[in-house]
Amino acid sequence: MISARLLACALLALAGAAAGAVRTEVGADGSIDPAQLRIDEPRHLGVRVPDVAMQTPDGTRSLHASLAGTPAILVLGYFGCQGVCPTTLRLLAEAMREVRRPHRVFVLSFDARDTLETLAAARAQLDAVPGGWTFGLLAAVDADRLTTAIGYRYRFLERERVFAHPNALVFVSGEGRVTRYLYGPQPRSRDIELALTESAGGIARANDVLAALQLACFTFDPTRSRYVLHPLVAFGAAGLGVLALTASAAFAWRPHSKGAH
């Protein structure tokens, strides 16, 4: 007998099967070993990020105070980037239009050469800055504290005059604890929604039932950096499909009883 939860998950899976997208992966920089930039997730998941000071166009703000108990995404990079960083921000802003869960986004630079002018230029590359986004500069000591805490390593390539760094979204809870990393320059709305649900503790509220149910139906695949349908649910969905086809066939081919229309 199929449980109610499995049935609900299977129906969600069948409904959303056609909406899946292929994630674009970031190519490795040929002049540096990508392993040097790998985030040791087991070591850093659950760590509370330090309360760094963010220099914003509106003044200096505390990261912890700015969280205000709301799940958030940390996007680290540098505002002088002319490569993947601006594209990632644009695609993230587009993906966030589909996200309904309350959240905040902090776009922070670890480059000591960045200024409020380079910050403004990077911010201006977005057609519209979504609500709840904060762009900020980090002092060298704070950049070191934050990147060390979350396991985010980067290298400056002298020849190319660019930084090599992970293309990662770092999800933190409202209390500032790291809950999930998502990689790649093309984040999917569903993955972001589910990661934010994790960050909020997965608690189902009146207007949160669907998100909590989806989180129960999907599992995170670190090899592809995306949420995928849990194998048990996939088998359950397949079983439901076979069951439905069998029932339909039996109904269509059942012998008509005497006198039946």
Backbone as CSV, one residue per row, in Angstrom:
resi,resn,N_x,N_y,N_z,CA_x,CA_y,CA_z,C_x,C_y,C_z
1,MET,0.851,-1.196,0.000,0.000,0.000,0.000,0.886,1.245,0.000
2,ILE,0.591,2.189,-0.900,1.416,3.389,-1.049,0.982,4.423,-0.023
3,SER,1.933,4.997,0.696,1.605,5.977,1.725,1.105,7.265,1.096
4,ALA,0.371,8.053,1.878,-0.154,9.329,1.382,0.971,10.263,0.991
5,ARG,2.063,10.261,1.768,3.189,11.155,1.457,3.821,10.777,0.135
6,LEU,4.027,9.464,-0.095,4.633,9.017,-1.341,3.737,9.352,-2.510
7,LEU,2.421,9.184,-2.330,1.484,9.499,-3.390,1.556,10.972,-3.747
8,ALA,1.577,11.844,-2.713,1.635,13.285,-2.969,2.932,13.659,-3.662
9,CYS,4.051,13.076,-3.208,5.343,13.376,-3.826,5.371,12.915,-5.274
10,ALA,4.815,11.724,-5.520,4.818,11.188,-6.873,4.014,12.070,-7.806
11,LEU,2.872,12.572,-7.326,2.064,13.459,-8.151,2.805,14.756,-8.452
12,LEU,3.523,15.289,-7.439,4.335,16.485,-7.676,5.415,16.208,-8.699
13,ALA,6.029,15.038,-8.600,7.096,14.682,-9.531,6.577,14.591,-10.953
14,LEU,5.397,13.949,-11.125,4.830,13.824,-12.459,4.458,15.183,-13.014
15,ALA,3.959,16.076,-12.140,3.541,17.401,-12.591,4.721,18.248,-13.001
16,GLY,5.870,18.073,-12.318,7.024,18.941,-12.600,8.075,18.308,-13.463
17,ALA,7.829,17.112,-13.994,8.873,16.401,-14.722,9.335,17.144,-15.951
18,ALA,8.397,17.847,-16.599,8.754,18.525,-17.842,9.467,19.839,-17.612
19,ALA,9.547,20.300,-16.363,10.111,21.629,-16.087,11.593,21.593,-15.782
20,GLY,12.224,20.426,-15.765,13.636,20.334,-15.408,14.522,21.048,-16.410
21,ALA,15.617,21.615,-15.941,16.562,22.305,-16.818,17.950,21.748,-16.583
22,VAL,18.782,21.847,-17.596,20.150,21.366,-17.475,21.018,22.488,-16.950
23,ARG,21.733,22.220,-15.884,22.584,23.231,-15.276,23.868,23.390,-16.075
24,THR,24.231,24.639,-16.345,25.480,24.925,-17.019,26.613,24.922,-16.003
25,GLU,27.622,24.124,-16.250,28.738,24.019,-15.317,29.829,25.034,-15.688
26,VAL,30.579,25.487,-14.660,31.665,26.439,-14.866,32.902,25.692,-15.345
27,GLY,33.522,26.160,-16.414,34.747,25.529,-16.899,35.919,25.806,-15.967
28,ALA,36.811,24.823,-15.812,37.970,24.986,-14.931,38.999,25.923,-15.569
29,ASP,39.617,26.778,-14.749,40.672,27.667,-15.219,41.935,26.843,-15.445
30,GLY,42.466,26.901,-16.649,43.609,26.052,-16.993,44.877,26.365,-16.229
31,SER,44.968,27.548,-15.616,46.217,27.926,-14.962,46.211,27.634,-13.465
32,ILE,45.184,26.980,-12.972,45.150,26.671,-11.544,44.430,25.333,-11.349
33,ASP,44.894,24.576,-10.388,44.263,23.299,-10.077,42.918,23.577,-9.414
34,PRO,41.812,23.159,-10.014,40.493,23.436,-9.420,40.356,22.876,-8.011
35,ALA,41.120,21.829,-7.693,41.035,21.239,-6.353,41.432,22.246,-5.280
36,GLN,42.252,23.233,-5.665,42.673,24.244,-4.698,41.508,25.132,-4.251
37,LEU,40.446,25.177,-5.064,39.310,26.029,-4.758,38.118,25.243,-4.214
38,ARG,38.272,23.935,-4.066,37.153,23.105,-3.644,36.731,23.435,-2.224
39,ILE,35.430,23.519,-2.005,34.893,23.779,-0.676,34.701,22.451,0.046
40,ASP,35.248,22.346,1.227,35.102,21.141,2.043,33.766,21.246,2.795
41,GLU,32.707,20.843,2.125,31.367,21.055,2.669,31.133,20.401,4.037
42,PRO,31.502,19.120,4.233,31.240,18.517,5.550,31.862,19.299,6.700
43,ARG,32.963,19.955,6.430,33.656,20.705,7.478,32.960,22.022,7.800
44,HIS,32.278,22.600,6.818,31.760,23.957,7.000,30.245,24.045,7.123
45,LEU,29.517,23.010,6.726,28.068,23.038,6.912,27.736,23.119,8.403
46,GLY,26.850,24.002,8.750,26.463,24.181,10.151,27.273,25.224,10.886
47,VAL,28.361,25.695,10.278,29.189,26.727,10.915,28.451,28.064,10.895
48,ARG,28.561,28.800,11.976,27.948,30.138,12.025,28.921,31.145,11.438
49,VAL,28.456,31.913,10.480,29.329,32.882,9.824,29.644,34.014,10.792
50,PRO,30.827,34.613,10.681,31.173,35.719,11.577,30.349,36.965,11.263
51,ASP,30.210,37.819,12.247,29.435,39.044,12.076,30.336,40.125,11.477
52,VAL,30.492,40.075,10.164,31.381,41.013,9.487,30.651,42.325,9.210
53,ALA,31.451,43.366,8.992,30.906,44.684,8.651,30.889,44.828,7.136
54,MET,29.752,45.254,6.597,29.601,45.448,5.158,29.503,46.945,4.865
55,GLN,30.390,47.422,4.009,30.310,48.821,3.603,29.381,48.901,2.399
56,THR,28.250,49.547,2.582,27.247,49.658,1.526,27.088,51.123,1.133
57,PRO,26.394,51.396,0.025,26.164,52.801,-0.348,25.396,53.576,0.721
58,ASP,24.687,52.858,1.599,23.906,53.523,2.650,24.624,53.561,3.996
59,GLY,25.891,53.122,4.011,26.635,53.110,5.262,27.068,51.714,5.644
60,THR,27.762,51.600,6.758,28.269,50.305,7.215,27.168,49.550,7.951
61,ARG,27.032,48.261,7.596,25.985,47.433,8.190,26.575,46.136,8.717
62,SER,25.992,45.624,9.771,26.385,44.345,10.348,25.667,43.221,9.610
63,LEU,26.399,42.161,9.280,25.785,41.038,8.576,24.722,40.365,9.439
64,HIS,25.038,40.074,10.696,24.084,39.392,11.561,22.818,40.229,11.768
65,ALA,22.988,41.523,11.977,21.816,42.382,12.170,20.987,42.461,10.900
66,SER,21.650,42.411,9.756,20.947,42.504,8.476,20.180,41.232,8.154
67,LEU,20.634,40.097,8.681,19.888,38.859,8.473,18.498,38.953,9.091
68,ALA,18.424,39.488,10.272,17.149,39.709,10.961,16.297,38.450,11.010
69,GLY,16.951,37.305,11.215,16.216,36.055,11.351,15.679,35.472,10.067
70,THR,16.083,36.018,8.918,15.574,35.568,7.618,16.639,34.765,6.879
71,PRO,16.296,33.606,6.289,17.270,32.860,5.486,17.847,33.742,4.384
72,ALA,19.113,33.496,4.063,19.786,34.382,3.114,20.745,33.609,2.219
73,ILE,21.120,34.270,1.148,22.110,33.745,0.203,23.299,34.695,0.204
74,LEU,24.494,34.140,0.407,25.723,34.928,0.288,26.312,34.667,-1.093
75,VAL,26.571,35.744,-1.821,27.199,35.652,-3.141,28.526,36.385,-3.044
76,LEU,29.637,35.651,-3.018,30.951,36.269,-2.905,31.605,36.350,-4.273
77,GLY,32.346,37.434,-4.462,33.044,37.634,-5.727,33.778,38.952,-5.671
78,TYR,33.938,39.583,-6.829,34.565,40.907,-6.855,33.914,41.723,-7.958
79,PHE,33.754,43.003,-7.708,32.964,43.854,-8.586,33.704,44.247,-9.856
80,GLY,35.009,44.002,-9.899,35.759,44.272,-11.123,35.698,43.131,-12.120
81,CYS,35.011,42.063,-11.773,34.930,40.888,-12.645,34.181,41.229,-13.929
82,GLN,34.749,40.826,-15.054,34.105,41.025,-16.347,33.703,39.703,-16.981
83,GLY,33.734,38.639,-16.183,33.449,37.321,-16.727,32.155,36.741,-16.209
84,VAL,32.296,35.686,-15.385,31.129,34.926,-14.940,30.306,35.685,-13.896
85,CYS,30.947,36.467,-13.051,30.237,37.107,-11.928,29.012,37.917,-12.365
86,PRO,29.134,38.840,-13.322,27.943,39.608,-13.719,26.843,38.727,-14.295
87,THR,27.245,37.706,-15.050,26.251,36.789,-15.616,25.531,36.032,-14.516
88,THR,26.285,35.577,-13.513,25.684,34.856,-12.390,24.672,35.737,-11.665
89,LEU,25.018,36.998,-11.418,24.099,37.902,-10.726,22.828,38.127,-11.545
90,ARG,22.993,38.291,-12.850,21.819,38.529,-13.697,20.895,37.309,-13.700
91,LEU,21.491,36.111,-13.853,20.684,34.890,-13.885,20.066,34.596,-12.515
92,LEU,20.797,34.948,-11.451,20.249,34.760,-10.111,19.040,35.678,-9.907
93,ALA,19.172,36.930,-10.337,18.048,37.868,-10.196,16.828,37.367,-10.956
94,GLU,17.056,36.790,-12.136,15.938,36.249,-12.918,15.308,35.055,-12.212
95,ALA,16.160,34.163,-11.678,15.643,32.972,-10.998,14.866,33.346,-9.742
96,MET,15.297,34.402,-9.047,14.653,34.784,-7.789,13.224,35.306,-7.997
97,ARG,12.883,35.658,-9.232,11.510,36.117,-9.490,10.493,35.015,-9.221
98,GLU,10.942,33.766,-9.333,10.050,32.629,-9.125,10.026,32.172,-7.663
99,VAL,10.895,32.744,-6.832,11.027,32.300,-5.438,10.052,33.074,-4.565
100,ARG,9.253,32.343,-3.804,8.235,32.970,-2.964,8.633,33.028,-1.487
101,ARG,9.564,32.202,-1.073,9.951,32.166,0.338,10.695,33.448,0.715
102,PRO,10.406,34.030,1.889,11.144,35.220,2.343,12.643,34.941,2.394
103,HIS,13.428,35.904,1.957,14.879,35.699,1.893,15.571,37.049,1.781
104,ARG,16.888,36.989,1.943,17.752,38.131,1.670,18.928,37.642,0.847
105,VAL,19.520,38.542,0.076,20.696,38.214,-0.733,21.779,39.249,-0.433
106,PHE,22.980,38.765,-0.116,24.112,39.654,0.156,25.196,39.394,-0.892
107,VAL,25.439,40.384,-1.725,26.469,40.306,-2.760,27.687,41.048,-2.214
108,LEU,28.737,40.287,-1.871,29.865,40.857,-1.136,31.176,40.655,-1.890
109,SER,32.012,41.675,-1.876,33.311,41.621,-2.546,34.426,41.335,-1.557
110,PHE,35.286,40.374,-1.932,36.477,40.087,-1.121,37.706,40.825,-1.647
111,ASP,37.544,41.625,-2.702,38.670,42.319,-3.338,38.893,43.680,-2.674
112,ALA,40.058,43.850,-2.050,40.353,45.100,-1.350,40.428,46.290,-2.293
113,ARG,40.571,46.029,-3.592,40.659,47.130,-4.562,39.290,47.677,-4.931
114,ASP,38.226,46.960,-4.595,36.886,47.431,-4.934,36.527,48.663,-4.117
115,THR,35.720,49.502,-4.716,35.270,50.741,-4.076,33.750,50.854,-4.265
116,LEU,33.166,51.864,-3.663,31.740,52.091,-3.855,31.426,52.394,-5.319
117,GLU,32.422,52.922,-6.046,32.209,53.207,-7.471,32.130,51.903,-8.270
118,THR,33.042,50.942,-8.006,32.985,49.664,-8.731,31.748,48.872,-8.292
119,LEU,31.352,49.020,-7.020,30.127,48.379,-6.549,28.925,48.912,-7.327
120,ALA,28.863,50.239,-7.468,27.734,50.838,-8.176,27.703,50.397,-9.634
121,ALA,28.878,50.261,-10.238,28.936,49.836,-11.640,28.437,48.407,-11.799
122,ALA,28.814,47.540,-10.861,28.356,46.147,-10.913,26.850,46.073,-10.684
123,ARG,26.370,46.858,-9.752,24.934,46.873,-9.438,24.130,47.386,-10.626
124,ALA,24.698,48.337,-11.356,23.997,48.936,-12.491,23.856,47.967,-13.658
125,GLN,24.612,46.866,-13.655,24.502,45.898,-14.746,23.219,45.081,-14.667
126,LEU,22.550,45.137,-13.516,21.252,44.479,-13.387,20.166,45.424,-13.887
127,ASP,19.221,44.885,-14.632,18.120,45.717,-15.120,17.345,46.314,-13.954
128,ALA,17.144,45.497,-12.932,16.463,45.963,-11.722,16.991,45.148,-10.555
129,VAL,17.355,45.811,-9.472,17.859,45.111,-8.293,16.669,44.629,-7.465
130,PRO,16.543,43.322,-7.265,15.392,42.813,-6.497,15.387,43.341,-5.075
131,GLY,14.224,43.395,-4.481,14.119,43.805,-3.087,14.812,42.812,-2.180
132,GLY,15.406,43.306,-1.106,16.091,42.426,-0.162,17.528,42.114,-0.532
133,TRP,18.043,42.738,-1.614,19.445,42.532,-2.007,20.308,43.633,-1.397
134,THR,21.482,43.240,-0.906,22.457,44.185,-0.365,23.794,43.966,-1.047
135,PHE,24.358,45.017,-1.605,25.700,44.979,-2.177,26.652,45.624,-1.180
136,GLY,27.774,44.958,-0.909,28.682,45.493,0.090,30.138,45.146,-0.138
137,LEU,31.005,45.965,0.449,32.451,45.751,0.423,32.886,45.193,1.775
138,LEU,33.876,44.319,1.748,34.434,43.768,2.977,35.870,44.238,3.148
139,ALA,36.210,44.679,4.336,37.606,44.972,4.643,38.389,43.661,4.581
140,ALA,39.706,43.762,4.359,40.532,42.562,4.174,40.380,41.579,5.330
141,VAL,40.371,42.084,6.554,40.279,41.190,7.712,38.922,40.501,7.759
142,ASP,37.859,41.220,7.418,36.528,40.623,7.424,36.354,39.645,6.266
143,ALA,36.920,39.988,5.111,36.857,39.063,3.976,37.543,37.750,4.328
144,ASP,38.674,37.839,5.021,39.400,36.634,5.426,38.594,35.826,6.444
145,ARG,37.987,36.507,7.401,37.190,35.813,8.417,36.003,35.084,7.785
146,LEU,35.298,35.769,6.891,34.099,35.192,6.300,34.442,34.032,5.360
147,THR,35.404,34.241,4.466,35.740,33.177,3.505,36.331,31.958,4.210
148,THR,37.098,32.179,5.271,37.656,31.047,6.022,36.545,30.256,6.703
149,ALA,35.576,30.964,7.271,34.484,30.305,7.988,33.648,29.417,7.073
150,ILE,33.434,29.853,5.828,32.573,29.085,4.924,33.381,28.206,3.964
151,GLY,34.720,28.202,4.111,35.548,27.346,3.273,35.688,27.830,1.843
152,TYR,35.536,29.118,1.637,35.557,29.710,0.293,36.972,30.205,-0.012
153,ARG,37.663,29.506,-0.921,39.045,29.854,-1.247,39.129,30.456,-2.645
154,TYR,40.029,31.418,-2.803,40.198,32.072,-4.103,41.667,32.407,-4.309
155,ARG,42.044,32.583,-5.555,43.430,32.896,-5.904,43.448,34.024,-6.929
156,PHE,44.412,34.952,-6.771,44.589,36.005,-7.774,45.609,35.529,-8.799
157,LEU,45.227,35.549,-10.066,46.102,35.106,-11.154,46.808,36.326,-11.728
158,GLU,48.085,36.418,-11.439,48.844,37.612,-11.816,48.856,37.849,-13.317
159,ARG,49.046,36.787,-14.088,49.160,36.950,-15.545,47.862,37.483,-16.142
160,GLU,46.729,36.901,-15.716,45.442,37.316,-16.265,44.850,38.507,-15.541
161,ARG,45.376,38.825,-14.344,44.880,39.924,-13.520,43.408,39.725,-13.148
162,VAL,43.065,38.483,-12.820,41.706,38.159,-12.400,41.781,37.221,-11.204
163,PHE,40.665,37.067,-10.512,40.560,36.104,-9.428,39.947,34.807,-9.958
164,ALA,40.509,33.694,-9.518,39.866,32.396,-9.705,39.180,32.076,-8.388
165,HIS,37.885,31.787,-8.437,37.134,31.539,-7.204,35.955,30.638,-7.508
166,PRO,35.402,29.976,-6.497,34.230,29.117,-6.721,33.027,29.949,-7.151
167,ASN,32.258,29.405,-8.058,30.994,30.039,-8.419,29.927,29.359,-7.573
168,ALA,29.723,29.892,-6.375,28.870,29.205,-5.406,27.922,30.181,-4.729
169,LEU,26.698,29.719,-4.529,25.745,30.415,-3.673,25.803,29.738,-2.313
170,VAL,25.993,30.524,-1.271,26.099,29.979,0.084,24.823,30.349,0.835
171,PHE,24.063,29.354,1.238,22.803,29.569,1.939,23.043,29.523,3.445
172,VAL,22.483,30.482,4.136,22.614,30.523,5.598,21.242,30.700,6.218
173,SER,21.109,30.189,7.422,19.849,30.320,8.159,19.715,31.744,8.694
174,GLY,18.544,32.035,9.254,18.332,33.357,9.829,19.252,33.646,10.992
175,GLU,19.815,32.571,11.592,20.786,32.732,12.682,22.213,32.766,12.160
176,GLY,22.380,32.671,10.832,23.705,32.800,10.235,24.490,31.522,10.112
177,ARG,23.842,30.353,10.153,24.556,29.082,9.996,24.474,28.594,8.559
178,VAL,25.604,28.100,8.053,25.660,27.615,6.669,24.813,26.354,6.541
179,THR,23.914,26.345,5.561,23.023,25.199,5.389,23.189,24.497,4.044
180,ARG,23.671,25.200,3.025,23.757,24.579,1.702,24.647,25.401,0.783
181,TYR,25.331,24.700,-0.137,26.068,25.346,-1.218,25.432,24.904,-2.538
182,LEU,25.198,25.842,-3.425,24.781,25.518,-4.790,25.811,26.099,-5.745
183,TYR,26.188,25.316,-6.752,27.263,25.727,-7.651,26.748,25.980,-9.062
184,GLY,27.521,26.784,-9.800,27.226,27.027,-11.205,26.618,28.395,-11.436
185,PRO,26.767,28.925,-12.659,26.307,30.281,-12.949,24.833,30.376,-13.324
186,GLN,24.131,29.246,-13.386,22.732,29.277,-13.814,21.843,28.573,-12.792
187,PRO,21.602,29.214,-11.652,20.805,28.578,-10.599,19.347,28.433,-11.028
188,ARG,18.724,27.354,-10.577,17.319,27.113,-10.881,16.448,27.571,-9.719
189,SER,15.304,28.122,-10.066,14.398,28.636,-9.039,14.008,27.551,-8.047
190,ARG,13.738,26.343,-8.537,13.308,25.267,-7.641,14.403,24.914,-6.646
191,ASP,15.664,24.860,-7.123,16.766,24.545,-6.214,16.918,25.625,-5.146
192,ILE,16.776,26.884,-5.563,16.893,27.993,-4.608,15.777,27.915,-3.574
193,GLU,14.565,27.677,-4.035,13.418,27.583,-3.122,13.626,26.477,-2.098
194,LEU,14.092,25.326,-2.558,14.292,24.196,-1.658,15.441,24.455,-0.683
195,ALA,16.501,25.082,-1.168,17.624,25.400,-0.290,17.206,26.400,0.785
196,LEU,16.372,27.360,0.420,15.867,28.316,1.407,14.945,27.626,2.413
197,THR,14.195,26.623,1.944,13.352,25.851,2.856,14.212,25.124,3.877
198,GLU,15.328,24.555,3.413,16.280,23.933,4.339,16.791,24.966,5.336
199,SER,17.142,26.128,4.837,17.710,27.161,5.703,16.716,27.601,6.770
200,ALA,15.445,27.549,6.444,14.420,27.936,7.405,14.083,26.802,8.367
201,GLY,14.729,25.664,8.227,14.504,24.552,9.132,13.480,23.560,8.632
202,GLY,12.937,23.777,7.429,11.971,22.841,6.874,10.666,22.791,7.655
203,ILE,10.319,23.851,8.381,9.100,23.866,9.192,7.920,24.250,8.300
204,ALA,6.889,23.429,8.315,5.704,23.698,7.510,4.794,24.682,8.223
205,ARG,4.476,25.798,7.586,3.518,26.776,8.111,2.325,26.802,7.166
206,ALA,1.364,27.583,7.514,0.117,27.573,6.750,0.346,27.861,5.272
207,ASN,1.223,28.801,4.962,1.455,29.146,3.571,2.717,28.481,3.030
208,ASP,3.175,27.407,3.707,4.447,26.781,3.365,4.320,25.283,3.096
209,VAL,3.119,24.776,3.051,2.941,23.329,2.984,3.563,22.747,1.725
210,LEU,3.348,23.403,0.573,3.861,22.868,-0.680,5.376,22.794,-0.684
211,ALA,6.040,23.872,-0.211,7.504,23.874,-0.187,8.035,22.786,0.724
212,ALA,7.416,22.603,1.891,7.861,21.563,2.818,7.658,20.178,2.218
213,LEU,6.557,19.994,1.507,6.282,18.706,0.879,7.302,18.428,-0.216
214,GLN,7.630,19.462,-1.012,8.632,19.285,-2.061,9.980,18.910,-1.475
215,LEU,10.326,19.531,-0.343,11.607,19.225,0.273,11.648,17.771,0.709
216,ALA,10.511,17.231,1.118,10.459,15.831,1.513,10.557,14.911,0.313
217,CYS,10.244,15.424,-0.867,10.225,14.595,-2.073,11.560,14.607,-2.813
218,PHE,12.404,15.573,-2.549,13.644,15.712,-3.291,14.851,15.522,-2.377
219,THR,15.943,15.061,-2.948,17.190,14.917,-2.220,18.277,15.657,-2.986
220,PHE,19.315,16.116,-2.289,20.370,16.886,-2.932,21.440,15.964,-3.495
221,ASP,21.748,16.124,-4.792,22.779,15.338,-5.461,24.026,16.204,-5.605
222,PRO,25.062,15.997,-4.748,26.242,16.867,-4.796,27.047,16.726,-6.072
223,THR,26.920,15.601,-6.784,27.683,15.420,-8.022,27.168,16.325,-9.131
224,ARG,25.896,16.726,-9.045,25.312,17.606,-10.053,24.901,18.954,-9.481
225,SER,25.105,19.132,-8.161,24.760,20.367,-7.474,23.316,20.776,-7.767
226,ARG,22.417,19.845,-7.559,21.018,20.151,-7.745,20.168,19.174,-6.945
227,TYR,18.925,19.569,-6.689,17.992,18.676,-6.047,17.395,17.761,-7.116
228,VAL,17.310,16.475,-6.796,16.731,15.504,-7.717,15.656,14.732,-6.975
229,LEU,14.764,14.134,-7.727,13.703,13.350,-7.119,14.296,12.181,-6.349
230,HIS,13.849,11.996,-5.115,14.360,10.896,-4.301,14.076,9.572,-4.999
231,PRO,15.064,8.636,-5.037,14.864,7.369,-5.754,13.599,6.631,-5.351
232,LEU,13.274,6.617,-4.060,12.072,5.920,-3.623,10.820,6.556,-4.202
233,VAL,10.860,7.903,-4.296,9.709,8.592,-4.864,9.613,8.315,-6.355
234,ALA,10.792,8.264,-7.031,10.790,7.968,-8.456,10.179,6.603,-8.723
235,PHE,10.579,5.615,-7.913,10.008,4.277,-8.078,8.513,4.299,-7.786
236,GLY,8.132,5.083,-6.774,6.714,5.184,-6.446,5.923,5.811,-7.573
237,ALA,6.502,6.863,-8.192,5.825,7.514,-9.310,5.681,6.555,-10.479
238,ALA,6.761,5.787,-10.733,6.692,4.807,-11.815,5.629,3.759,-11.517
239,GLY,5.581,3.330,-10.256,4.577,2.342,-9.872,3.171,2.870,-10.043
240,LEU,2.972,4.144,-9.686,1.654,4.739,-9.859,1.267,4.810,-11.330
241,GLY,2.263,5.118,-12.174,1.994,5.179,-13.608,1.566,3.830,-14.150
242,VAL,2.305,2.776,-13.764,1.952,1.423,-14.202,0.574,1.046,-13.688
243,LEU,0.316,1.382,-12.407,-0.977,1.066,-11.817,-2.110,1.763,-12.559
244,ALA,-1.898,3.029,-12.917,-2.927,3.781,-13.628,-3.175,3.195,-15.016
245,LEU,-2.083,2.843,-15.725,-2.235,2.262,-17.051,-2.954,0.925,-16.979
246,THR,-2.583,0.117,-15.986,-3.224,-1.195,-15.825,-4.710,-1.040,-15.552
247,ALA,-5.051,-0.106,-14.668,-6.456,0.119,-14.341,-7.229,0.606,-15.553
248,SER,-6.618,1.504,-16.336,-7.282,2.023,-17.526,-7.529,0.919,-18.546
249,ALA,-6.496,0.081,-18.737,-6.628,-1.016,-19.698,-7.693,-2.003,-19.255
250,ALA,-7.712,-2.301,-17.953,-8.693,-3.247,-17.446,-10.114,-2.714,-17.618
251,PHE,-10.250,-1.390,-17.392,-11.575,-0.785,-17.546,-12.019,-0.792,-18.996
252,ALA,-11.062,-0.491,-19.906,-11.411,-0.422,-21.325,-11.767,-1.779,-21.899
253,TRP,-11.106,-2.830,-21.419,-11.289,-4.165,-22.016,-12.151,-5.087,-21.173
254,ARG,-12.769,-4.568,-20.116,-13.577,-5.455,-19.277,-14.785,-5.944,-20.076
255,PRO,-15.161,-7.195,-19.879,-16.343,-7.743,-20.590,-17.599,-7.001,-20.129
256,HIS,-18.457,-6.681,-21.073,-19.698,-6.016,-20.712,-20.684,-7.046,-20.205
257,SER,-21.260,-6.770,-19.071,-22.243,-7.687,-18.510,-23.533,-7.634,-19.323
258,LYS,-24.309,-8.675,-19.219,-25.554,-8.776,-19.985,-26.465,-7.614,-19.618
259,GLY,-26.928,-6.918,-20.638,-27.842,-5.811,-20.415,-27.156,-4.496,-20.099
260,ALA,-25.789,-4.489,-20.052,-25.088,-3.242,-19.742,-25.065,-2.352,-20.962
261,HIS,-25.034,-1.016,-20.732,-24.977,-0.082,-21.852,-23.561,-0.043,-22.407
